[in-house]
Amino acid sequence: MANNTVSVQLLERIANVGKEGEIIEVSHAYARNFLITKGLARIATPELIKREAEKKKKIQDNKSTLVEARHEIGERLHGTTLTFELPGGKEKIFGGLWEHEIIEKIKKQFSVQLEKKHVLLPEGHKLKHVGMTDIKINLWSDVNIKMHIEIRAVKH
């Protein structure tokens, strides 16, 4: 019995079939009469299959590099203390300390670029009290670190 399948690359996502760019095996009839005719797929040549395999390997290598980078950043930041001198009174500061100010300080001090979603403040809002406070930095599901924020009030 002859092999009635052919390899095709999907040009867009098709429910219950596959994602865009994916190379799949389908029957000759399905490929010829539906997928290729409707412009949903193209025949996967050996060169195309090789190129896609190289692209997948490169993406996987980039992912592992990112994981290593996240862990290295986590090790550099974990347990460190950031000190802020802000206008305020004995126990409270005026205005408060927001995530973006913490991100800027981390960027200046450690040359690490974070986003607001990475910084988790206690009770979910700005810091207002003078003294030490612990915050969490969530770089990814596998990298959660704790930093210390020291706020000192400066008389106006």
C-alpha positions in Angstrom: 0.0 0.0 0.0 1.4 3.4 -1.0 2.0 6.2 1.5 -0.8 8.7 1.0 0.5 11.4 3.3 2.4 14.6 2.5 4.2 17.2 4.7 2.8 20.7 4.6 3.5 23.9 6.4 0.5 25.7 7.7 0.3 29.4 6.7 -2.3 30.1 9.4 -3.8 28.5 12.5 -6.4 25.9 11.8 -8.5 24.5 14.6 -7.9 20.9 15.4 -5.1 20.8 12.8 -2.2 23.0 13.9 -0.6 26.4 14.4 0.8 28.8 11.9 4.3 27.8 10.7 3.9 24.2 12.0 4.9 21.4 9.6 2.4 18.5 9.8 1.6 15.3 7.9 -1.8 15.2 6.2 -3.4 13.1 3.5 -2.7 13.9 -0.1 -6.3 14.6 -0.8 -6.7 17.0 2.2 -3.6 18.9 1.3 -4.5 19.1 -2.5 -8.2 19.7 -2.2 -8.5 21.9 0.8 -5.3 23.3 2.5 -3.3 24.3 -0.6 -6.4 25.3 -2.7 -7.6 27.7 0.1 -4.1 29.1 0.7 -3.9 27.7 4.2 -0.7 25.6 3.6 2.2 24.9 1.3 4.1 21.8 0.5 7.0 21.4 2.9 10.2 20.9 0.9 13.3 19.4 2.4 14.9 22.8 2.5 11.9 24.3 4.3 11.8 21.4 6.8 15.5 21.9 7.6 15.1 25.7 7.9 12.2 25.3 10.3 14.1 22.8 12.4 17.0 25.3 12.7 14.6 28.0 13.6 13.1 25.8 16.4 16.6 25.0 17.7 17.5 28.8 17.8 14.3 29.6 19.7 15.0 26.8 22.2 18.6 28.1 22.6 17.3 31.7 23.2 14.8 30.4 25.8 17.6 28.6 27.7 19.7 31.8 27.6 16.8 33.8 28.9 16.3 31.4 31.8 20.0 31.6 32.7 19.9 35.4 32.5 16.9 35.6 34.8 18.6 33.4 37.4 21.8 35.5 37.2 19.7 38.7 37.7 17.9 37.1 40.6 21.2 36.2 42.3 22.5 39.8 41.8 19.4 41.4 43.3 18.4 38.9 46.0 18.7 40.3 49.5 20.1 43.7 48.4 18.9 47.0 50.0 17.9 50.1 48.0 17.9 53.3 50.0 15.7 56.3 49.2 15.8 59.7 50.8 12.4 61.3 50.4 10.7 64.4 51.8 8.6 63.6 54.9 8.0 63.6 58.6 9.0 61.2 61.4 7.0 58.2 60.3 5.6 59.0 56.8 6.9 60.4 53.6 5.1 62.8 51.3 3.5 61.2 48.2 4.9 57.7 48.6 7.3 55.5 46.7 6.0 53.9 43.5 7.2 50.9 41.5 8.6 53.1 38.7 10.9 54.8 41.2 12.2 51.5 42.4 12.7 50.3 38.8 14.7 53.4 38.0 16.9 52.9 41.1 17.5 49.2 40.2 18.4 50.3 36.6 20.9 52.8 37.8 22.4 50.7 40.6 22.5 47.3 38.9 22.0 48.0 35.2 19.0 45.7 35.1 15.8 46.7 33.2 12.6 45.6 34.9 8.9 46.3 34.2 6.2 47.4 36.6 4.7 43.9 36.6 7.9 42.5 38.1 7.8 44.6 41.2 5.3 43.4 43.9 4.9 45.9 46.7 3.3 44.9 50.0 -0.5 45.3 50.0 -0.2 46.2 46.3 0.3 50.0 46.6 3.0 52.6 47.1 5.2 52.7 50.1 4.5 55.5 52.5 6.3 54.7 55.8 9.8 55.5 56.9 12.0 52.5 57.6 12.7 49.1 56.1 10.2 47.2 53.9 10.6 44.0 52.0 9.4 43.8 48.4 9.3 40.9 46.0 10.7 40.9 42.5 9.0 38.3 40.3 11.1 37.8 37.2 9.4 34.6 36.1 7.5 31.8 37.7 10.8 30.2 38.7 12.6 33.3 39.8 11.1 35.1 42.8 13.5 37.2 44.9 13.2 39.5 48.0 14.8 43.0 48.2 14.9 45.4 51.0 13.8 49.0 50.6 15.0 51.5 53.2 13.1 54.9 53.2 14.6 57.8 55.1 12.7 61.0 55.6 14.4 64.2 54.8 13.1 67.4 56.3 11.9 70.0 53.8 
